[in-house]
Amino acid sequence: MGNADLFACPSVVRVHYSPQSAIGNAEDLMKYKSVVITKKGGPEVLKIVENDLREPDANEVRIRIRFAGIGATDVIMRSGYYPFAPKIPFAPGYEIVGIVDAVGDRVADITPGQRVAALTVHGGYAEYIYLPPEELVPVPEGLDSAEALSLILNYVTAYQMMYRVAQVKEGQTIVVTGASGGVGTALLQLGKVAGAKTMYGTASKSKHKLVEELGGIPIDYRIENVARVIKEKEPEGVDAAFDAVGACSARRLYRTLKPGGILVSFGMMSSVHDGKANVASEIWSFLVPAMLRMLPGKRRVESYGITMIYRKDPKPFREDLPKLFQLLAEGRIKPVIADILPLEEAARANEMLEKGEVRGKLVLKCSEA
């Protein structure tokens, strides 16, 4: 398949695919589109399908999705090894902002026309989605929908790691890997809100200006030894390091911590190349933080995963997202949106992400206002 074919909009195929919580017999009156992972592989496995639009069940809300997020987890899902993903085929899409279109007979306090946000984990690459009402968070008036969308996964992840896990305080020093990405840019902005004195961010040379604009000191991970650079600049060590890369990166960052410092491991992007997962690398990325925790000394190591936490207890997410909406309304944070692409270009968006061409957050526009 040539590049022209890869970036072309895929043809629409008619299949009876039921996303997320859809159950029961579909009414063959109206159709809606979603983008589905059809098999393991690269962006080319994403295909547009048509689904039957039905009425919501008694305890469901039907949402017309306005925007959905594109993220690193979508890439991992295509590898077939993401633990919280359903069996292929399914629509990826970790977070959405949309308009309530219809509500079930037993749903209270949610009305059609209301704008809501949700951490869907999957199902977001679609024009419509069906969700239980308890998973919805109202989006305040006056906020841009695409910017609000950018807070759901990336900023809640960054917020919880910054405040609930690492508990970064004013005057401290932090390190962020993948600093030009969705979570990385959020960490730099929230580090500034927290009063961090010095922030280091790893990124390729072309993205250093963005890191600097967000208050970080850029380090080119491609040609520099990150741990050595940090140790030279911070001989006593740093207070907190946030790692999105995986095993080797986590091990090196551990050595940059001061006594009492903390390493938060939250990603394993080094485990996926060209849409294919290196299973051994994934396992190693899970094991290394556990092994580091066994080392003597006062340095701490924590692993963070928003879905695992959310499914165990959704209360922190429901508390933190409104706080971020407020910070957005006050202008204290400003999501860096790389691009907004139509739903039909989901494969192209995934390709851009894998090639490292993205500065900030990629967003899919799933329907018109």
Residue pairs with C-beta under 8 A, 6 or more apart in sequence:
1 44
5 44
6 43
6 44
6 347
6 348
6 351
7 347
7 348
7 351
9 48
9 344
9 345
10 46
10 47
10 48
10 344
10 347
11 48
12 33
12 48
12 49
12 50
13 47
13 48
13 49
13 50
14 49
14 50
15 49
15 50
16 26
16 51
16 52
17 34
17 36
17 49
17 51
17 89
17 91
18 26
18 51
19 34
19 51
19 90
19 91
19 123
19 126
19 129
19 130
20 91
20 120
20 122
20 123
20 129
20 130
20 131
21 60
21 130
21 131
21 132
22 51
22 54
22 130
23 57
24 54
24 57
25 54
26 51
26 52
26 53
26 54
27 52
27 53
27 54
27 55
28 52
29 52
29 53
30 52
30 53
31 50
31 51
31 52
31 53
32 50
32 51
32 53
32 126
32 127
32 128
33 48
33 49
33 50
33 51
33 126
33 127
33 343
34 48
34 49
34 51
34 91
34 123
34 125
34 126
34 127
35 46
35 47
35 48
35 49
35 91
35 92
35 125
35 126
35 343
35 344
35 346
35 347
36 46
36 47
36 48
36 49
36 89
36 90
36 91
36 125
37 45
37 46
37 77
37 78
37 88
37 89
37 90
37 91
37 92
38 45
38 46
38 47
38 88
38 89
39 45
39 88
39 89
40 78
40 79
40 80
40 88
40 275
40 276
41 78
41 275
41 276
42 78
42 274
42 275
42 276
42 350
42 351
42 354
43 78
43 275
43 347
43 348
43 350
43 351
43 354
44 347
45 78
45 275
46 78
46 125
46 346
46 347
46 350
48 343
48 344
51 126
51 128
53 128
55 62
55 102
56 62
56 102
56 103
56 104
56 107
56 130
57 104
57 130
58 104
58 105
58 106
58 107
59 104
59 106
59 107
59 132
59 133
60 103
60 104
60 107
60 130
60 131
60 132
60 133
61 100
61 102
61 103
61 104
61 107
61 110
61 116
61 130
61 131
61 132
61 133
61 136
62 100
62 101
62 102
62 103
62 128
62 129
62 130
63 96
63 98
63 99
63 100
63 101
63 116
63 118
63 128
63 129
63 130
63 131
63 136
64 98
64 99
64 101
64 127
64 128
64 367
65 96
65 97
65 98
65 124
65 126
65 127
65 128
65 129
65 366
65 367
66 96
66 97
66 98
66 99
66 145
66 149
66 365
66 366
66 367
66 369
67 96
67 97
67 98
67 145
67 146
67 149
67 340
67 363
67 364
67 365
67 366
68 93
68 95
68 96
68 124
68 125
68 126
68 149
68 343
68 363
68 364
68 366
69 93
69 94
69 95
69 96
69 124
69 149
69 150
69 152
69 153
69 154
69 182
69 361
69 362
69 363
69 364
70 346
70 349
70 350
70 353
70 361
70 362
70 363
70 364
71 94
71 153
71 154
71 182
71 353
71 362
72 181
72 182
72 244
72 267
72 269
72 353
73 82
73 92
73 94
74 92
74 93
74 94
74 350
74 353
75 269
75 272
75 275
75 350
75 353
75 354
76 82
76 268
76 271
76 272
76 277
77 85
77 92
77 122
78 92
78 275
78 350
79 272
79 275
79 276
79 277
80 88
80 277
81 277
81 279
81 282
84 121
84 122
84 307
84 308
84 311
85 92
85 121
85 122
86 122
90 122
90 123
91 122
91 123
91 124
91 125
91 126
92 122
92 123
92 124
92 125
93 120
93 122
93 123
93 124
93 125
93 126
93 364
94 119
94 120
94 121
94 122
94 124
94 152
94 153
95 117
95 118
95 119
95 120
95 124
95 149
95 152
95 153
96 117
96 118
96 120
96 123
96 124
96 129
96 149
96 152
96 366
97 115
97 116
97 117
97 139
97 145
97 146
97 148
97 149
97 152
98 115
98 116
98 118
98 129
98 366
98 367
99 113
99 114
99 115
99 116
100 110
100 111
100 112
100 113
100 114
100 115
100 116
100 136
101 112
101 128
102 112
103 110
103 111
103 112
103 133
107 133
108 133
109 133
110 116
110 133
110 136
114 138
115 138
115 139
115 145
116 136
116 137
116 138
116 139
117 136
117 137
117 138
117 139
117 148
117 149
117 151
117 152
117 321
118 129
118 131
118 135
118 136
118 137
118 152
119 135
119 152
119 153
119 156
119 306
119 307
119 310
119 317
120 129
120 131
120 135
121 307
123 129
124 364
124 366
125 343
125 346
125 364
125 366
126 343
126 366
127 343
127 366
127 367
134 314
135 314
137 318
137 321
137 322
139 145
139 148
139 325
140 325
140 329
142 329
143 325
143 328
143 329
146 335
146 337
146 340
146 363
146 365
147 328
147 334
147 335
147 337
148 325
148 328
149 363
150 182
150 335
150 337
150 360
150 361
150 363
151 321
151 324
151 325
151 328
151 333
151 335
152 321
153 182
153 306
154 182
154 183
154 185
154 186
154 335
154 361
155 186
155 190
155 324
155 333
155 335
156 306
156 317
156 320
156 321
156 324
157 183
157 186
157 266
157 304
157 306
158 183
158 186
158 187
158 189
158 190
159 186
159 190
159 320
159 323
159 324
160 304
160 306
160 309
160 316
160 320
161 187
161 242
161 264
161 266
161 304
162 168
162 187
162 190
162 191
162 194
163 190
163 194
164 316
165 262
165 264
165 302
165 304
166 174
166 239
166 240
166 242
166 262
166 264
166 302
168 174
168 191
168 194
168 196
168 239
168 240
169 194
169 195
169 239
170 194
170 195
170 196
170 197
171 195
171 196
171 197
172 196
172 197
172 239
172 240
173 196
173 197
173 198
173 199
173 200
173 234
173 238
173 239
173 240
174 187
174 191
174 196
174 198
174 199
174 200
174 238
174 239
174 240
174 241
174 242
175 199
175 200
175 201
175 202
175 226
175 230
175 238
175 240
175 241
175 242
175 253
175 256
176 184
176 187
176 188
176 191
176 199
176 200
176 201
176 202
176 216
176 241
176 242
177 184
177 201
177 202
177 221
177 226
177 241
177 242
177 243
177 244
177 245
177 249
177 253
178 184
178 202
178 203
178 244
178 245
178 267
178 269
179 185
179 187
179 188
179 201
179 202
179 203
179 207
179 211
179 214
179 216
179 218
180 201
180 203
180 204
180 207
180 210
180 211
180 358
180 359
180 360
181 244
181 358
181 360
182 336
182 360
182 361
182 362
183 244
183 266
183 267
184 201
184 203
184 244
185 210
185 214
185 335
185 336
185 359
185 360
185 361
186 333
186 335
187 242
188 199
188 201
188 211
188 214
188 215
188 216
189 214
189 215
189 333
189 334
190 333
191 199
191 215
192 199
192 214
192 215
193 327
193 332
193 333
198 217
198 234
199 215
199 216
199 217
200 216
200 217
200 218
200 219
200 229
200 230
200 233
200 238
201 211
201 214
201 216
201 217
201 218
201 219
202 218
202 219
202 220
202 221
202 226
203 210
203 211
203 218
203 219
203 220
203 221
204 220
204 221
204 222
204 356
205 220
205 222
205 223
207 218
207 359
208 218
208 220
210 336
210 359
210 360
211 217
211 218
212 218
214 336
217 233
219 226
219 229
219 230
226 249
226 252
226 253
227 252
227 253
227 255
227 256
230 238
230 256
231 237
231 255
231 256
234 256
234 258
236 258
237 256
237 257
237 258
237 259
237 261
238 256
238 257
238 258
238 261
239 257
239 258
239 260
239 261
239 262
240 261
240 262
240 263
240 264
241 253
241 254
241 256
241 257
241 261
241 262
241 263
241 264
242 264
242 266
243 249
243 250
243 253
243 263
243 264
243 265
243 266
243 267
244 266
244 267
244 269
245 267
245 268
245 269
245 270
246 267
246 268
246 269
246 270
246 271
246 281
246 284
246 285
246 288
247 268
247 270
247 281
247 284
247 285
247 287
247 288
248 270
249 270
250 263
250 265
250 285
250 288
250 289
250 292
250 301
251 288
251 292
253 263
254 263
254 292
254 295
254 299
254 301
257 263
257 299
258 299
259 297
259 298
259 299
260 298
260 299
260 300
261 299
261 300
262 299
262 300
262 301
262 302
263 289
263 292
263 299
263 300
263 301
263 302
264 302
264 303
264 304
265 285
265 288
265 289
265 301
265 302
265 303
265 304
266 303
266 304
266 305
268 281
268 282
268 285
268 286
270 281
270 285
271 277
271 278
271 281
271 282
271 285
272 278
272 354
274 354
275 354
286 303
289 301
289 302
289 303
290 303
292 299
292 301
293 300
293 301
306 317
309 316
309 317
310 316
310 317
324 333
327 333
328 334
328 335
335 360
335 361
336 359
336 360
336 361
337 360
337 361
337 362
337 363
338 352
338 358
338 359
338 360
338 361
338 362
339 349
339 352
339 358
339 362
339 363
340 363
340 364
340 365
341 348
341 349
341 362
341 363
341 364
341 365
342 364
342 365
343 364
343 365
343 366
343 367
345 364
346 364
349 362
349 364
352 358
352 362
353 362
